[in-house]
Amino acid sequence: PPAAVRGMKVLDRSAFEQEVTLPALLVPVQSLRNCRKMMKSKLVNLSINKKVVDPPAHLVGEELTAGHKLFLLKPGTTMETYSSDEKQMLGKLGVKDKIYDYRITLGYENYKHWDVLRAILPDSEMAARGFSQVGHILHVNLRDHQLPYKHIIGQQSQVLLDKIQTARTVVNKHQNIDNKFRNFEMEVIAGENNFVTRIIEHGRKFEFDFSKVFWNSRLSTEHQRITNFVSESDVVFDVFAGVGPFAIPIAKKGCVVYANDLNPESYRWLLHNVALNKTKAKCFNSDGREFIQTELRNYLLTRSPHKVHVLMNLPAIAVEFLDVFRGLLCNGDCLKLLSIPEVCVHLYIFAPEKDGIADLKSRIKQSLGCALPEDAVIYNVRNVAPKKQMYCVSFVLTWSTLKSRHTNIKESIVNEHCQGDAALKDQML
Ligand SMILES: C[S@@+](CC[C@H](N)C(=O)[O-])C[C@H]1O[C@@H](n2cnc3c(N)ncnc32)[C@H](O)[C@@H]1O
């Protein structure tokens, strides 16, 4: 497109009009088929109705207009572009060894929407990064300097909407996801003003209002990894459950699931999705800390024989919640305490690329009050930004952490309970 369109804030289609000269080859009609095959990659790649046209007499001479067509080629094509073999082949097909200059007026409609965006925007980055799709919503992240162009981007996106049949809305997602509930602020730049969408992830259905809750399709592999990891007989506490992408497939597997989210909208959609998938999960709308202190604690004191998993997917700050496990059971009846099930925490955490493991271990230690167990599994989930990784750290909570805020006092409790009975003490320890 003409250079003058760069920086345009309101779409002016007429500014795209210009006369250009395209190189062209004169081909006898009987060779059209073979030539088309041979020159496919060399034909002009604009959205032009006809890339093979009738030759005008003023260009090729009266005698060559009949029985011939012009092949319009990519700008810059010369006879030197062809190898000697290709030239020989063209000669055999009766193609003239000459490039003609074909004048054509191009307009807005001849460019693909990405070409239009690339030509208008001050940098081509936005066009290169493209769109992501969540249900019927396409989303872009416009940088501050691209905001003045949002209407043009919206208009171009409308073209995209027409092409992607499942898409009906284009939003600009403000990049900052630092708000409490991890949802994006978004603004419709094309299509319907409707954020309620439906996703199918690994065969499970999820409906939610994308403007009010967290959803990230890039976590789908992780959702599946954890779902595969837990056994049917395990009990799962999903502390930051969102709209249920861990909780629902795990419940469908047959596990008992307790799912919690502080965002009332996430909670509402969580309940909706549990029903939509015809499954069962106990759902809560509490702060994660309170959920652990009440639901998890009560459950552990029931002396259940089932292994417990605690999912903590709030990678920016979940580590700060670990202190809640310190002394979680410190006021419990000691006999009950001695038969608590194994509790495996799956903590999501961001860490820098450089020395990330040492960094996360140190933060976990600080919050948990003891070092991460040797056999903890540190799994790299994904790269979230340049130099920033997301990990899932899976580890079993030690008895002493759950019982004591300070030190390992298992032995002192046993002593207290056994009242000098050495045999009982041995048995209990
Ligand atoms: C990163 S999202 C994860 C959601 C879901 N587990 C997933 O994988 O898509 C974190 C969730 O934690 C919720 N949240 C934020 N702070 C919370 C808190 N203090 N207690 C409980 N939930 C919280 C947010 O509403 C959000 O749904």
The ligand as an SDF file (V2000), in Angstrom:
LIG
                    3D

 27 29  0  0  0  0  0  0  0  0999 V2000
   -4.5420  -18.0920   37.8710 C   0  0  0  0  0  0  0  0  0  0  0  0
   -6.2390  -18.2850   38.2270 S   0  0  0  0  0  0  0  0  0  0  0  0
   -6.3690  -20.0420   38.1260 C   0  0  0  0  0  0  0  0  0  0  0  0
   -7.7430  -20.5260   37.8330 C   0  0  0  0  0  0  0  0  0  0  0  0
   -7.8370  -22.0190   37.4620 C   0  0  0  0  0  0  0  0  0  0  0  0
   -7.2850  -22.8610   38.4950 N   0  0  0  0  0  0  0  0  0  0  0  0
   -7.1540  -22.2970   36.1300 C   0  0  0  0  0  0  0  0  0  0  0  0
   -6.2280  -23.1160   36.0870 O   0  0  0  0  0  0  0  0  0  0  0  0
   -7.5660  -21.7230   35.1160 O   0  0  0  0  0  0  0  0  0  0  0  0
   -6.3010  -17.9180   39.9110 C   0  0  0  0  0  0  0  0  0  0  0  0
   -7.6820  -17.8580   40.5190 C   0  0  0  0  0  0  0  0  0  0  0  0
   -7.5320  -17.5370   41.8910 O   0  0  0  0  0  0  0  0  0  0  0  0
   -8.6070  -16.7180   42.2910 C   0  0  0  0  0  0  0  0  0  0  0  0
   -8.1670  -15.9850   43.4940 N   0  0  0  0  0  0  0  0  0  0  0  0
   -7.4060  -14.8810   43.5760 C   0  0  0  0  0  0  0  0  0  0  0  0
   -7.1570  -14.5670   44.8580 N   0  0  0  0  0  0  0  0  0  0  0  0
   -7.7560  -15.5140   45.6130 C   0  0  0  0  0  0  0  0  0  0  0  0
   -7.8330  -15.7640   47.0000 C   0  0  0  0  0  0  0  0  0  0  0  0
   -7.2450  -14.9600   47.8830 N   0  0  0  0  0  0  0  0  0  0  0  0
   -8.5070  -16.8330   47.4160 N   0  0  0  0  0  0  0  0  0  0  0  0
   -9.1170  -17.6730   46.5410 C   0  0  0  0  0  0  0  0  0  0  0  0
   -9.0980  -17.4820   45.2060 N   0  0  0  0  0  0  0  0  0  0  0  0
   -8.4090  -16.4280   44.7370 C   0  0  0  0  0  0  0  0  0  0  0  0
   -8.8840  -15.8510   41.0900 C   0  0  0  0  0  0  0  0  0  0  0  0
  -10.2100  -15.3870   41.1090 O   0  0  0  0  0  0  0  0  0  0  0  0
   -8.5970  -16.8270   39.9310 C   0  0  0  0  0  0  0  0  0  0  0  0
   -9.7850  -17.4550   39.5080 O   0  0  0  0  0  0  0  0  0  0  0  0
  1  2  1  0
  2  3  1  0
  2 10  1  0
  3  4  1  0
  4  5  1  0
  5  6  1  0
  5  7  1  0
  7  8  2  0
  7  9  1  0
 10 11  1  0
 11 12  1  0
 11 26  1  0
 12 13  1  0
 13 14  1  0
 13 24  1  0
 14 15  1  0
 14 23  1  0
 15 16  2  0
 16 17  1  0
 17 18  1  0
 17 23  2  0
 18 19  1  0
 18 20  2  0
 20 21  1  0
 21 22  2  0
 22 23  1  0
 24 25  1  0
 24 26  1  0
 26 27  1  0
M  CHG  2   2   1   9  -1
M  END
$$$$
